[in-house]
Amino acid sequence: MHALAGAYALHAIDDDGELRLFEEHLSGCAECAQEVRGLAETATRLGLAAAVEPPPALRDRIMAEIGQVRQLPPLVAPSPSIRESRSSAERRSPLAGWLRWRPRLAAALTATAVAAAVLLGVVAVRTQAGLDELRATDREVTAVLAAPDVRSATAPSGAAGGTVVVSRSQGKMVFVASGLASLPDSRTYQLWQIGPEGARSAGLLRPDGTGHISPVVSATVDGATTVGVTVEPAGGSEQPTTQPLLLLDLPQA
């Protein structure tokens, strides 16, 4: 079950039975719950990445410095006595075998986090005006993610998935989504913060060609307990007019 935390954070568990079993496990496993939160937050950070062309002189500089970099010493195989001692210790301690295998798990989780960047939609090319807007958004997102009281919630796996990250001290939330179908020009996705006093718009969502939403920053609404996404007429609505495609409980302090 522990090995499914990365796939769960990416909404990549397709088998309903396996998903149900992991969610039951997740409700009683603090370690997996912490890992899922961490992967979701890491994926949000990676979703802010932007590809840029390297400086023209970079290749020449690297080639010039290669000759000055000292090579690593050759690997020396351990002596038979060391091998036998290590094998004996692993037979005595299951923890030793786990520690030997753990770097592979770390590598797999790193690959999962990189895949999350693709899942959440990395925009590689933008105009200068778009880059200026992105930098401003990045600063807001970074402030939320770096807050000491940051909390996150992820929607269950399904056709559409989403993650919301909240900092009550910053008074802001960051929302990302994936798996949103293309809409005609007459319709749009709209994000809502919902509480006992009703729903308040948190902005319009514009998925890219793969259905991903870049991070959206919004001020938190007092009393809001839920975040939802609906399909609305182009330009948005004052109140939701359709059933939500996606609902997430806003993390509390």
Residue pairs with C-beta under 8 A, 6 or more apart in sequence:
1 21
1 22
1 25
1 29
1 32
2 29
2 31
2 32
2 35
3 105
4 13
4 18
4 22
5 32
5 35
5 36
5 39
6 35
6 39
6 108
6 109
6 112
6 113
7 13
7 112
8 19
8 22
8 23
8 26
8 36
8 157
9 35
9 36
9 39
9 40
9 43
9 112
9 116
9 154
10 39
10 43
10 112
10 115
10 116
10 119
11 119
11 154
11 155
11 156
11 157
11 158
11 161
11 178
11 179
12 157
13 19
13 22
13 157
14 157
19 156
19 157
23 156
25 32
26 32
26 33
26 36
36 154
37 151
37 152
39 109
39 112
39 113
39 116
40 152
40 154
40 163
40 165
41 145
41 150
41 152
41 165
42 113
42 116
43 113
43 116
43 117
43 119
43 120
43 163
43 176
44 120
44 141
44 145
44 152
44 163
44 165
44 174
44 176
44 215
45 145
46 113
46 114
46 116
46 117
46 120
46 122
47 116
47 117
47 120
47 121
47 122
47 176
47 214
47 215
48 138
48 141
48 142
48 215
49 117
49 122
50 122
50 123
50 124
50 126
50 131
50 134
51 122
51 124
51 125
78 86
89 96
90 96
90 97
90 100
119 178
119 212
120 163
120 176
120 178
120 212
120 213
120 214
120 215
121 176
121 178
121 207
121 208
121 210
121 212
121 213
121 214
123 134
123 208
123 214
126 134
137 215
137 217
140 172
140 174
140 217
141 174
141 215
141 217
143 167
143 170
143 172
144 150
144 165
144 166
144 167
144 170
144 172
144 173
144 174
144 217
145 165
145 174
147 167
147 169
147 170
148 169
149 167
149 168
149 169
149 253
150 165
150 166
150 167
151 165
151 166
151 167
151 251
151 252
151 253
152 163
152 164
152 165
152 166
152 251
153 163
153 164
153 166
153 248
153 249
153 250
153 251
154 161
154 162
154 163
154 248
155 161
155 162
155 163
155 246
155 247
155 248
158 179
159 179
159 181
160 177
160 178
160 179
160 180
160 211
160 229
160 245
160 246
161 177
161 178
161 179
161 246
162 175
162 176
162 177
162 178
162 213
162 227
162 229
162 246
162 248
163 175
163 176
163 177
163 248
164 173
164 174
164 175
164 227
164 248
164 250
164 251
165 173
165 174
165 175
166 172
166 173
166 174
166 220
166 250
166 251
167 173
168 220
168 253
171 219
171 220
172 217
172 218
172 219
172 220
173 193
173 202
173 217
173 218
173 219
173 220
173 227
173 250
174 215
174 216
174 217
175 191
175 202
175 213
175 215
175 216
175 218
175 227
176 212
176 213
176 214
176 215
176 216
177 205
177 207
177 212
177 213
177 229
177 246
178 210
178 211
178 212
178 213
179 211
180 189
180 205
180 207
180 211
180 212
180 213
180 229
180 245
181 211
182 207
182 209
182 211
183 189
183 231
185 234
186 233
186 234
187 231
187 232
187 233
187 234
188 204
188 205
188 206
188 231
188 232
188 233
188 234
188 235
188 236
189 204
189 205
189 206
189 207
189 213
189 229
189 230
189 231
189 232
189 245
190 201
190 203
190 204
190 205
190 229
190 230
190 231
190 232
190 236
190 237
190 240
191 201
191 202
191 203
191 204
191 205
191 216
191 218
191 227
191 228
191 229
192 199
192 200
192 201
192 202
192 227
192 228
192 229
192 230
192 240
192 244
193 199
193 200
193 202
193 218
193 220
193 221
193 224
193 226
193 227
193 250
194 200
194 224
194 225
194 226
194 227
194 228
195 221
195 222
195 223
195 224
195 225
195 226
196 223
196 225
197 223
198 239
199 228
199 239
199 240
200 221
200 224
201 236
201 237
201 238
202 216
202 218
202 221
202 227
203 216
203 218
204 236
205 213
205 216
205 229
206 213
207 213
208 214
220 250
224 250
225 249
225 250
226 247
226 248
226 249
226 250
227 247
227 248
227 250
228 240
228 244
228 246
228 247
228 248
229 244
229 245
229 246
230 240
230 241
230 242
230 243
230 244
230 245
231 242
231 245
232 240
232 241
232 242
233 241
